[in-house]
Amino acid sequence: MPLYRAVCHCGHAEDVFRAVKDYNDLPHHCGQQMTRAVCAPAVIADIQPYRSMATGEFIEGRSQHRDHLKRHGLVEVGNETPKPYEGPKLGDIKKDLAEACHRVLG
């Protein structure tokens, strides 16, 4: 998504992420729609080539890196999807208690 710089006539400015289809959808400030300012684009360098610890193959770019991770079911540290907390399962606890009581009491 492109990053735009929006500026108000009072001098307030903010960076806005918008899809290309929402090019004219700028935020409001001081009761008026802000205007787009010309600014330098944000450029992210490609990753440095490295050898995969999983397969030993040589990875030379970000897209190849993403494909390699997906193909081998790998996840980058810090990009894990947290699993929702399920809490204790009461049905299993009752079953375990009943089995323990039958073993002890006969």
The first five atom37 places (N, CA, C, CB, O) and aatype in JSON, in Angstrom:
{
  "aatype": [12, 14, 10, 18, 1, 0, 19, 4, 8, 4, 7, 8, 0, 6, 3, 19, 13, 1, 0, 19, 11, 3, 18, 2, 3, 10, 14, 8, 8, 4, 7, 5, 5, 12, 16, 1, 0, 19, 4, 0, 14, 0, 19, 9, 0, 3, 9, 5, 14, 18, 1, 15, 12, 0, 16, 7, 6, 13, 9, 6, 7, 1, 15, 5, 8, 1, 3, 8, 10, 11, 1, 8, 7, 10, 19, 6, 19, 7, 2, 6, 16, 14, 11, 14, 18, 6, 7, 14, 11, 10, 7, 3, 9, 11, 11, 3, 10, 0, 6, 0, 4, 8, 1, 19, 10, 7],
  "atom_mask": [
    [1, 1, 1, 1, 1],
    [1, 1, 1, 1, 1],
    [1, 1, 1, 1, 1],
    [1, 1, 1, 1, 1],
    [1, 1, 1, 1, 1],
    [1, 1, 1, 1, 1],
    [1, 1, 1, 1, 1],
    [1, 1, 1, 1, 1],
    [1, 1, 1, 1, 1],
    [1, 1, 1, 1, 1],
    [1, 1, 1, 0, 1],
    [1, 1, 1, 1, 1],
    [1, 1, 1, 1, 1],
    [1, 1, 1, 1, 1],
    [1, 1, 1, 1, 1],
    [1, 1, 1, 1, 1],
    [1, 1, 1, 1, 1],
    [1, 1, 1, 1, 1],
    [1, 1, 1, 1, 1],
    [1, 1, 1, 1, 1],
    [1, 1, 1, 1, 1],
    [1, 1, 1, 1, 1],
    [1, 1, 1, 1, 1],
    [1, 1, 1, 1, 1],
    [1, 1, 1, 1, 1],
    [1, 1, 1, 1, 1],
    [1, 1, 1, 1, 1],
    [1, 1, 1, 1, 1],
    [1, 1, 1, 1, 1],
    [1, 1, 1, 1, 1],
    [1, 1, 1, 0, 1],
    [1, 1, 1, 1, 1],
    [1, 1, 1, 1, 1],
    [1, 1, 1, 1, 1],
    [1, 1, 1, 1, 1],
    [1, 1, 1, 1, 1],
    [1, 1, 1, 1, 1],
    [1, 1, 1, 1, 1],
    [1, 1, 1, 1, 1],
    [1, 1, 1, 1, 1],
    [1, 1, 1, 1, 1],
    [1, 1, 1, 1, 1],
    [1, 1, 1, 1, 1],
    [1, 1, 1, 1, 1],
    [1, 1, 1, 1, 1],
    [1, 1, 1, 1, 1],
    [1, 1, 1, 1, 1],
    [1, 1, 1, 1, 1],
    [1, 1, 1, 1, 1],
    [1, 1, 1, 1, 1],
    [1, 1, 1, 1, 1],
    [1, 1, 1, 1, 1],
    [1, 1, 1, 1, 1],
    [1, 1, 1, 1, 1],
    [1, 1, 1, 1, 1],
    [1, 1, 1, 0, 1],
    [1, 1, 1, 1, 1],
    [1, 1, 1, 1, 1],
    [1, 1, 1, 1, 1],
    [1, 1, 1, 1, 1],
    [1, 1, 1, 0, 1],
    [1, 1, 1, 1, 1],
    [1, 1, 1, 1, 1],
    [1, 1, 1, 1, 1],
    [1, 1, 1, 1, 1],
    [1, 1, 1, 1, 1],
    [1, 1, 1, 1, 1],
    [1, 1, 1, 1, 1],
    [1, 1, 1, 1, 1],
    [1, 1, 1, 1, 1],
    [1, 1, 1, 1, 1],
    [1, 1, 1, 1, 1],
    [1, 1, 1, 0, 1],
    [1, 1, 1, 1, 1],
    [1, 1, 1, 1, 1],
    [1, 1, 1, 1, 1],
    [1, 1, 1, 1, 1],
    [1, 1, 1, 0, 1],
    [1, 1, 1, 1, 1],
    [1, 1, 1, 1, 1],
    [1, 1, 1, 1, 1],
    [1, 1, 1, 1, 1],
    [1, 1, 1, 1, 1],
    [1, 1, 1, 1, 1],
    [1, 1, 1, 1, 1],
    [1, 1, 1, 1, 1],
    [1, 1, 1, 0, 1],
    [1, 1, 1, 1, 1],
    [1, 1, 1, 1, 1],
    [1, 1, 1, 1, 1],
    [1, 1, 1, 0, 1],
    [1, 1, 1, 1, 1],
    [1, 1, 1, 1, 1],
    [1, 1, 1, 1, 1],
    [1, 1, 1, 1, 1],
    [1, 1, 1, 1, 1],
    [1, 1, 1, 1, 1],
    [1, 1, 1, 1, 1],
    [1, 1, 1, 1, 1],
    [1, 1, 1, 1, 1],
    [1, 1, 1, 1, 1],
    [1, 1, 1, 1, 1],
    [1, 1, 1, 1, 1],
    [1, 1, 1, 1, 1],
    [1, 1, 1, 1, 1],
    [1, 1, 1, 0, 1]
  ],
  "atom_positions": [
    [[0.84, -1.17, 0.0], [0.0, 0.0, 0.0], [0.89, 1.24, 0.0], [-0.96, -0.01, 1.21], [1.88, 1.29, 0.74]],
    [[0.56, 2.22, -0.81], [1.36, 3.43, -0.86], [1.25, 4.25, 0.42], [0.95, 4.26, -2.05], [0.24, 4.22, 1.12]],
    [[2.29, 4.97, 0.69], [2.35, 5.87, 1.83], [2.3, 7.29, 1.3], [3.64, 5.63, 2.69], [3.12, 7.69, 0.47]],
    [[1.33, 8.07, 1.79], [1.19, 9.46, 1.38], [1.43, 10.36, 2.58], [-0.2, 9.72, 0.76], [1.24, 9.95, 3.72]],
    [[1.85, 11.58, 2.31], [2.02, 12.59, 3.36], [0.87, 13.57, 3.2], [3.43, 13.31, 3.26], [0.74, 14.22, 2.16]],
    [[0.02, 13.7, 4.24], [-1.1, 14.62, 4.21], [-0.77, 15.81, 5.11], [-2.42, 13.92, 4.67], [-0.26, 15.63, 6.22]],
    [[-1.07, 17.03, 4.62], [-0.73, 18.25, 5.34], [-1.96, 19.13, 5.46], [0.42, 19.02, 4.64], [-2.73, 19.27, 4.52]],
    [[-2.14, 19.72, 6.65], [-3.24, 20.65, 6.9], [-2.72, 22.08, 6.72], [-3.84, 20.45, 8.34], [-1.51, 22.31, 6.79]],
    [[-3.62, 23.03, 6.5], [-3.21, 24.43, 6.33], [-2.6, 24.99, 7.62], [-4.4, 25.29, 5.9], [-1.88, 25.99, 7.57]],
    [[-2.88, 24.38, 8.79], [-2.32, 24.85, 10.06], [-0.89, 24.35, 10.27], [-3.2, 24.4, 11.22], [-0.21, 24.78, 11.21]],
    [[-0.42, 23.44, 9.41], [0.93, 22.92, 9.54], [0.98, 21.48, 10.04], [0.0, 0.0, 0.0], [2.03, 20.84, 9.98]],
    [[-0.16, 20.96, 10.54], [-0.21, 19.56, 11.0], [0.01, 18.64, 9.8], [-1.58, 19.25, 11.71], [-0.57, 18.86, 8.73]],
    [[0.83, 17.61, 9.98], [1.09, 16.66, 8.89], [1.08, 15.25, 9.46], [2.46, 16.96, 8.2], [1.44, 15.03, 10.61]],
    [[0.66, 14.29, 8.63], [0.68, 12.89, 9.04], [0.87, 12.0, 7.82], [-0.62, 12.52, 9.78], [0.51, 12.37, 6.7]],
    [[1.44, 10.83, 8.06], [1.62, 9.84, 7.0], [0.37, 8.99, 6.93], [2.89, 8.96, 7.25], [-0.17, 8.57, 7.95]],
    [[-0.09, 8.72, 5.72], [-1.35, 8.01, 5.51], [-1.1, 6.84, 4.56], [-2.45, 8.96, 4.95], [-0.55, 7.04, 3.48]],
    [[-1.5, 5.64, 4.96], [-1.44, 4.47, 4.09], [-2.79, 4.33, 3.4], [-1.07, 3.18, 4.88], [-3.81, 4.22, 4.07]],
    [[-2.81, 4.34, 2.1], [-4.04, 4.21, 1.34], [-3.79, 3.33, 0.11], [-4.59, 5.6, 0.92], [-2.71, 3.36, -0.48]],
    [[-4.79, 2.56, -0.26], [-4.72, 1.82, -1.51], [-4.79, 2.81, -2.66], [-5.87, 0.76, -1.61], [-5.28, 3.93, -2.48]],
    [[-4.31, 2.43, -3.82], [-4.31, 3.32, -4.97], [-5.74, 3.74, -5.33], [-3.64, 2.65, -6.18], [-5.96, 4.87, -5.76]],
    [[-6.7, 2.84, -5.14], [-8.09, 3.17, -5.46], [-8.65, 4.23, -4.52], [-8.96, 1.92, -5.38], [-9.62, 4.9, -4.86]],
    [[-8.05, 4.4, -3.33], [-8.49, 5.41, -2.36], [-7.56, 6.62, -2.36], [-8.55, 4.8, -0.94], [-7.34, 7.25, -1.33]],
    [[-7.03, 6.95, -3.53], [-6.04, 8.03, -3.66], [-6.55, 9.35, -3.11], [-5.66, 8.2, -5.13], [-5.79, 10.07, -2.46]],
    [[-7.82, 9.68, -3.34], [-8.37, 10.96, -2.91], [-8.98, 10.92, -1.51], [-9.41, 11.41, -3.9], [-9.49, 11.94, -1.05]],
    [[-8.94, 9.8, -0.84], [-9.5, 9.67, 0.49], [-8.45, 10.08, 1.53], [-9.98, 8.21, 0.75], [-7.73, 9.23, 2.06]],
    [[-8.38, 11.37, 1.82], [-7.42, 11.9, 2.79], [-8.15, 12.29, 4.07], [-6.66, 13.11, 2.2], [-9.34, 12.61, 4.04]],
    [[-7.45, 12.26, 5.21], [-8.1, 12.6, 6.48], [-8.46, 14.08, 6.57], [-7.21, 12.21, 7.64], [-7.97, 14.9, 5.8]],
    [[-9.31, 14.39, 7.54], [-9.71, 15.78, 7.79], [-8.99, 16.29, 9.04], [-11.25, 15.89, 7.97], [-8.71, 15.53, 9.97]],
    [[-8.68, 17.58, 9.04], [-8.06, 18.24, 10.19], [-8.51, 19.69, 10.16], [-6.48, 18.11, 10.18], [-8.56, 20.3, 9.09]],
    [[-8.82, 20.25, 11.29], [-9.31, 21.64, 11.39], [-10.58, 21.84, 10.56], [-8.21, 22.63, 10.92], [-10.84, 22.93, 10.05]],
    [[-11.37, 20.78, 10.43], [-12.64, 20.87, 9.71], [-12.52, 20.83, 8.2], [0.0, 0.0, 0.0], [-13.53, 20.98, 7.51]],
    [[-11.33, 20.63, 7.67], [-11.15, 20.58, 6.22], [-10.35, 19.33, 5.84], [-10.44, 21.85, 5.7], [-9.6, 18.79, 6.64]],
    [[-10.55, 18.91, 4.6], [-9.77, 17.77, 4.12], [-8.33, 18.21, 3.92], [-10.37, 17.2, 2.81], [-8.06, 19.28, 3.36]],
    [[-7.4, 17.38, 4.36], [-5.98, 17.69, 4.23], [-5.57, 17.54, 2.77], [-5.11, 16.76, 5.14], [-6.26, 16.89, 1.99]],
    [[-4.45, 18.13, 2.41], [-3.94, 18.02, 1.04], [-2.71, 17.12, 1.03], [-3.59, 19.42, 0.46], [-2.04, 16.95, 2.04]],
    [[-2.44, 16.55, -0.13], [-1.31, 15.64, -0.28], [-0.04, 16.46, -0.53], [-1.55, 14.63, -1.43], [-0.05, 17.4, -1.33]],
    [[1.02, 16.12, 0.15], [2.3, 16.79, -0.04], [3.23, 15.89, -0.84], [2.94, 17.16, 1.32], [3.14, 14.66, -0.74]],
    [[4.09, 16.48, -1.62], [5.07, 15.71, -2.38], [6.21, 15.35, -1.43], [5.6, 16.52, -3.63], [6.79, 16.22, -0.78]],
    [[6.53, 14.08, -1.37], [7.62, 13.64, -0.49], [8.35, 12.48, -1.16], [7.07, 13.22, 0.91], [7.86, 11.9, -2.13]],
    [[9.51, 12.15, -0.63], [10.31, 11.06, -1.19], [9.64, 9.72, -0.87], [11.76, 11.09, -0.62], [9.06, 9.57, 0.2]],
    [[9.69, 8.77, -1.77], [9.09, 7.46, -1.5], [9.9, 6.68, -0.47], [8.97, 6.65, -2.8], [11.12, 6.84, -0.36]],
    [[9.22, 5.84, 0.27], [9.9, 4.96, 1.22], [10.43, 3.75, 0.44], [8.93, 4.5, 2.38], [9.66, 3.06, -0.24]],
    [[11.71, 3.5, 0.53], [12.34, 2.4, -0.2], [12.92, 1.42, 0.8], [13.44, 2.93, -1.18], [13.69, 1.8, 1.68]],
    [[12.56, 0.16, 0.65], [13.07, -0.88, 1.53], [14.03, -1.75, 0.71], [11.91, -1.74, 2.14], [13.67, -2.28, -0.34]],
    [[15.24, -1.88, 1.2], [16.24, -2.68, 0.5], [15.88, -4.16, 0.55], [17.64, -2.44, 1.1], [15.23, -4.61, 1.49]],
    [[16.3, -4.89, -0.45], [16.08, -6.33, -0.47], [16.99, -6.99, 0.58], [16.35, -6.91, -1.89], [17.99, -6.41, 0.99]],
    [[16.63, -8.19, 1.0], [17.43, -8.88, 2.01], [18.73, -9.37, 1.39], [16.65, -10.05, 2.63], [18.82, -9.57, 0.18]],
    [[19.72, -9.56, 2.22], [21.01, -10.07, 1.76], [20.89, -11.57, 1.48], [22.13, -9.79, 2.81], [20.15, -12.26, 2.19]],
    [[21.59, -12.08, 0.48], [21.55, -13.52, 0.2], [22.03, -14.34, 1.39], [22.4, -13.85, -1.04], [22.93, -13.91, 2.12]],
    [[21.43, -15.5, 1.58], [21.81, -16.39, 2.68], [21.54, -17.84, 2.29], [21.06, -16.03, 3.98], [20.83, -18.11, 1.33]],
    [[22.12, -18.76, 3.06], [21.9, -20.18, 2.84], [20.86, -20.65, 3.86], [23.24, -20.99, 2.98], [20.98, -20.37, 5.05]],
    [[19.83, -21.35, 3.39], [18.75, -21.84, 4.25], [19.28, -22.86, 5.24], [17.62, -22.44, 3.4], [20.02, -23.78, 4.87]],
    [[18.89, -22.71, 6.5], [19.28, -23.68, 7.52], [18.44, -24.95, 7.4], [19.15, -23.07, 8.94], [18.84, -26.0, 7.88]],
    [[17.27, -24.85, 6.77], [16.38, -26.0, 6.65], [16.81, -26.94, 5.53], [14.95, -25.53, 6.41], [16.83, -28.16, 5.71]],
    [[17.16, -26.38, 4.37], [17.45, -27.22, 3.21], [18.86, -27.04, 2.67], [16.47, -26.94, 2.12], [19.34, -27.89, 1.92]],
    [[19.53, -25.95, 3.02], [20.86, -25.7, 2.51], [20.88, -24.97, 1.18], [0.0, 0.0, 0.0], [21.96, -24.65, 0.67]],
    [[19.71, -24.69, 0.61], [19.69, -23.97, -0.67], [19.98, -22.49, -0.45], [18.33, -24.15, -1.38], [19.8, -21.96, 0.65]],
    [[20.44, -21.83, -1.51], [20.82, -20.42, -1.44], [19.61, -19.56, -1.75], [21.99, -20.11, -2.41], [19.01, -19.73, -2.81]],
    [[19.24, -18.64, -0.86], [18.11, -17.74, -1.03], [18.67, -16.37, -1.38], [17.21, -17.67, 0.27], [19.53, -15.85, -0.68]],
    [[18.18, -15.79, -2.48], [18.79, -14.56, -2.98], [17.91, -13.33, -2.92], [19.21, -14.77, -4.37], [18.37, -12.24, -3.28]],
    [[16.66, -13.43, -2.49], [15.8, -12.24, -2.45], [14.6, -12.45, -1.55], [0.0, 0.0, 0.0], [14.33, -13.57, -1.11]],
    [[13.88, -11.36, -1.28], [12.75, -11.4, -0.37], [11.62, -12.3, -0.87], [12.22, -9.99, -0.15], [11.04, -13.05, -0.09]],
    [[11.29, -12.24, -2.16], [10.21, -13.07, -2.68], [10.59, -14.55, -2.63], [9.85, -12.66, -4.13], [9.76, -15.4, -2.31]],
    [[11.84, -14.86, -2.95], [12.3, -16.25, -2.86], [12.29, -16.71, -1.4], [13.73, -16.4, -3.47], [11.99, -17.87, -1.11]],
    [[12.62, -15.81, -0.48], [12.6, -16.1, 0.96], [11.18, -16.46, 1.41], [13.14, -14.88, 1.76], [10.98, -17.47, 2.08]],
    [[10.18, -15.62, 1.04], [8.79, -15.89, 1.42], [8.31, -17.22, 0.83], [7.87, -14.75, 0.94], [7.66, -18.0, 1.53]],
    [[8.63, -17.48, -0.44], [8.23, -18.74, -1.09], [8.87, -19.94, -0.39], [8.61, -18.73, -2.58], [8.22, -20.97, -0.19]],
    [[10.13, -19.81, -0.02], [10.85, -20.89, 0.65], [10.2, -21.2, 2.01], [12.34, -20.51, 0.85], [10.0, -22.37, 2.35]],
    [[9.88, -20.16, 2.78], [9.24, -20.37, 4.08], [7.9, -21.07, 3.92], [9.05, -19.03, 4.81], [7.6, -22.02, 4.65]],
    [[7.09, -20.6, 2.97], [5.76, -21.19, 2.76], [5.87, -22.64, 2.28], [4.97, -20.36, 1.74], [5.12, -23.5, 2.74]],
    [[6.8, -22.9, 1.36], [6.96, -24.23, 0.78], [7.35, -25.28, 1.82], [8.0, -24.2, -0.33], [6.95, -26.44, 1.73]],
    [[8.14, -24.86, 2.83], [8.63, -25.8, 3.82], [7.92, -25.69, 5.17], [10.11, -25.6, 4.02], [8.34, -26.31, 6.15]],
    [[6.84, -24.89, 5.23], [6.07, -24.77, 6.47], [6.84, -24.09, 7.59], [0.0, 0.0, 0.0], [6.66, -24.42, 8.76]],
    [[7.7, -23.14, 7.24], [8.53, -22.44, 8.23], [7.94, -21.08, 8.54], [9.97, -22.3, 7.73], [7.19, -20.52, 7.73]],
    [[8.27, -20.53, 9.71], [7.8, -19.22, 10.13], [8.98, -18.43, 10.68], [6.66, -19.33, 11.19], [9.78, -18.97, 11.45]],
    [[9.1, -17.16, 10.29], [10.16, -16.31, 10.82], [9.89, -16.01, 12.29], [10.28, -15.0, 10.01], [8.73, -15.86, 12.69]],
    [[10.93, -15.92, 13.08], [10.78, -15.56, 14.48], [10.22, -14.14, 14.54], [12.14, -15.67, 15.25], [10.74, -13.24, 13.89]],
    [[9.16, -13.96, 15.31], [8.52, -12.66, 15.42], [7.3, -12.53, 14.52], [0.0, 0.0, 0.0], [6.51, -11.61, 14.7]],
    [[7.14, -13.44, 13.56], [5.99, -13.4, 12.67], [5.01, -14.54, 12.94], [6.45, -13.46, 11.23], [4.15, -14.83, 12.12]],
    [[5.16, -15.19, 14.1], [4.26, -16.28, 14.42], [2.85, -15.75, 14.66], [4.77, -17.06, 15.66], [2.67, -14.64, 15.15]],
    [[1.87, -16.55, 14.31], [0.49, -16.2, 14.6], [0.15, -16.78, 15.97], [-0.49, -16.73, 13.5], [0.21, -18.0, 16.15]],
    [[-0.2, -15.92, 16.93], [-0.5, -16.46, 18.26], [-1.77, -17.3, 18.24], [-0.64, -15.32, 19.28], [-2.75, -16.96, 17.57]],
    [[-1.74, -18.4, 18.97], [-2.91, -19.26, 19.07], [-3.84, -18.69, 20.13], [-2.51, -20.72, 19.4], [-3.37, -18.24, 21.18]],
    [[-5.14, -18.71, 19.88], [-6.07, -18.17, 20.88], [-6.05, -19.01, 22.15], [-7.5, -18.11, 20.31], [-5.91, -20.23, 22.09]],
    [[-6.19, -18.35, 23.29], [-6.2, -19.04, 24.57], [-7.5, -19.81, 24.71], [-6.02, -18.04, 25.73], [-8.58, -19.23, 24.61]],
    [[-7.41, -21.1, 24.95], [-8.59, -21.94, 25.06], [-8.98, -22.2, 26.51], [-8.36, -23.26, 24.36], [-10.12, -22.56, 26.79]],
    [[-8.06, -22.01, 27.43], [-8.36, -22.26, 28.84], [-8.4, -23.76, 29.12], [0.0, 0.0, 0.0], [-8.26, -24.57, 28.2]],
    [[-8.61, -24.11, 30.38], [-8.67, -25.53, 30.72], [-9.95, -26.16, 30.18], [-8.57, -25.73, 32.24], [-10.99, -25.51, 30.1]],
    [[-9.86, -27.42, 29.83], [-11.03, -28.16, 29.34], [-11.61, -28.93, 30.52], [-10.66, -29.13, 28.16], [-11.04, -29.91, 30.99]],
    [[-12.75, -28.47, 30.99], [-13.35, -29.05, 32.19], [-13.76, -30.5, 31.99], [-14.54, -28.23, 32.61], [-13.69, -31.29, 32.93]],
    [[-14.18, -30.85, 30.8], [-14.56, -32.24, 30.55], [-13.4, -33.19, 30.78], [0.0, 0.0, 0.0], [-13.59, -34.27, 31.34]],
    [[-12.21, -32.81, 30.38], [-11.03, -33.65, 30.55], [-10.65, -33.76, 32.02], [-9.86, -33.09, 29.73], [-10.21, -34.82, 32.46]],
    [[-10.8, -32.69, 32.79], [-10.45, -32.71, 34.22], [-11.38, -33.65, 34.97], [-10.53, -31.29, 34.82], [-10.93, -34.43, 35.81]],
    [[-12.68, -33.58, 34.67], [-13.64, -34.47, 35.34], [-13.34, -35.93, 35.02], [-15.09, -34.13, 34.91], [-13.39, -36.79, 35.9]],
    [[-13.01, -36.21, 33.77], [-12.7, -37.57, 33.36], [-11.45, -38.07, 34.08], [-12.5, -37.65, 31.83], [-11.41, -39.2, 34.57]],
    [[-10.4, -37.2, 34.15], [-9.16, -37.58, 34.83], [-9.39, -37.83, 36.31], [-8.1, -36.49, 34.64], [-8.83, -38.77, 36.87]],
    [[-10.21, -36.99, 36.96], [-10.51, -37.19, 38.39], [-11.26, -38.49, 38.62], [-11.32, -36.01, 38.93], [-10.97, -39.23, 39.57]],
    [[-12.23, -38.77, 37.75], [-13.01, -40.01, 37.89], [-12.11, -41.23, 37.74], [-14.14, -40.05, 36.86], [-12.22, -42.18, 38.51]],
    [[-11.21, -41.22, 36.75], [-10.29, -42.34, 36.55], [-9.34, -42.51, 37.75], [-9.48, -42.13, 35.26], [-9.06, -43.63, 38.16]],
    [[-8.86, -41.39, 38.3], [-7.95, -41.45, 39.46], [-8.68, -42.01, 40.66], [-7.37, -40.07, 39.79], [-8.11, -42.81, 41.4]],
    [[-9.92, -41.61, 40.89], [-10.7, -42.11, 42.02], [-10.94, -43.62, 41.89], [-12.05, -41.36, 42.12], [-10.83, -44.35, 42.87]],
    [[-11.28, -44.09, 40.67], [-11.51, -45.52, 40.45], [-10.24, -46.33, 40.67], [-12.03, -45.76, 39.03], [-10.29, -47.45, 41.19]],
    [[-9.09, -45.77, 40.29], [-7.84, -46.49, 40.52], [-7.51, -46.59, 42.01], [-6.69, -45.79, 39.77], [-7.06, -47.63, 42.48]],
    [[-7.73, -45.51, 42.73], [-7.38, -45.49, 44.17], [-8.4, -46.28, 44.99], [-7.29, -44.03, 44.69], [-8.02, -47.08, 45.84]],
    [[-9.69, -46.04, 44.72], [-10.74, -46.65, 45.53], [-11.18, -48.03, 45.04], [-11.92, -45.75, 45.58], [-11.82, -48.78, 45.77]],
    [[-10.84, -48.32, 43.84], [-11.14, -49.64, 43.31], [-12.39, -49.74, 42.59], [0.0, 0.0, 0.0], [-12.74, -50.82, 42.1]]
  ]
}
